């Protein structure tokens, strides 16, 4: 990207350069920074709208604070593109989310300015409070700021952090609530309505802004007026602020796109000790009309024309797995009024919005609260409903105990649909769904399945609905293989029963899930080399098909297992354990994800990197 047209952007290589600018120049720099993000994301896609909403905030923070000595902890890391560019990664931004390039999220090992990694929501307050306490205990002089937004305040962990930090009045911590009334989709819940009431009291807010402008150079007087105002609201008007009730000094709301207001307020708050919260009002997608007009779509729009806003869609017509889920759920819900859908802030991401449009009263977006989503589903099931709880695999890790204690232990008929199972691509290590099979296969009474294609996904959802016990299934991100599914009649699958897809006598492939399609291609290639390969699709992670594995153990001395998940504790290890128990003399080679963190890249690149794409399986069959 040629920077000649950017007068200020090309001169800023780190926050020290930023501090040389006047307020007026800083505003112009923000305009250029926003345009640069739009142009770069148009050709190298990423999380656009959230970052457009934090341009002024990121600039003001680095302008006022002495980073990286002062620590800024960003929640929901897809807000951090402006922060990354300001902190010396302007040129590296060309290769964000690409194999070998910088991450799309904050990473401590990537930059000293990334004070804490952030890919999952609601972590910033707890992490920042830990840093602030460490500074107090070690008698070190630095400031700590947590920036939380995009719906992350609805997560229970955020309130745990607020509750704990509010009880420590000696700890110097600033929480910035970046309030844009959005998660990926429209924000939901009582907290959204509460924040909306605070932010829309126009006359009061206008008066307070003027008062702050006068008192910003005298922090003690500003704090005194704040206490008097809070006391008046609570004592006379009987209106309590939730953050003040948790012992945070509340300031705001403030226009999060006004550089003068942000700089003035942040400077004034530096000298106010103890836990405090600054409430900012921002616009997700700010400065780019298509993103402002359709925030959910432009959260991560893919490639687009920056001049017209026209999105450049791929030419493929194959349905995504999430779309198969969404349409199948609606078909099932039409059949049975007991079926309901639950998602933690991902209705469009998982395609539950398809059912929401027709049956809004039977779908629940519970906000970014995975544990609550699971236990809420358990409550629905205990009262006679059949919940389909859809959570991305990586986020389901947060609800592990809820699945065990609230669903499985009580044998409740909740159907868990884990979207984004396996390697998800450019979002990287924080978002790969690689632990689900290893983690949940240990839970008694829980059936766990993985479809090989779209048709199998549809039938597994029907099987889960019919089972009447806890049922979990996982499927990957992206498009399927083109298997027919729409309008196909439902078939109830026998629990724990796999299938033989191909006969052979030299080596057996035993696969689980969609990687079976890679294995099928590899088997065809091996046949051309004169190697006869049998292929078995397990279908179920738990219970394993023991009859199928007995057949494999009796007839093959060499077996290759393939899974899109962790090898430690995974299906391959379970197959080896089964052969050992039966006394079969079988050499097993397991392909999957080793004991390592897999970074970001395209799914195809990452499958190849981990050795279980079609070529990797083929080479393993050949013994290379």
Order of alpha helices (4+ residues) and beta strands (2+ residues): alpha-alpha-alpha-alpha-beta-alpha-alpha-beta-alpha-beta-alpha-alpha-alpha-alpha-beta-alpha-beta-alpha-alpha-beta-alpha-beta-alpha-beta-alpha-beta-alpha-beta-alpha-beta-beta-beta-alpha-beta-beta-alpha-beta-alpha-beta-alpha-alpha
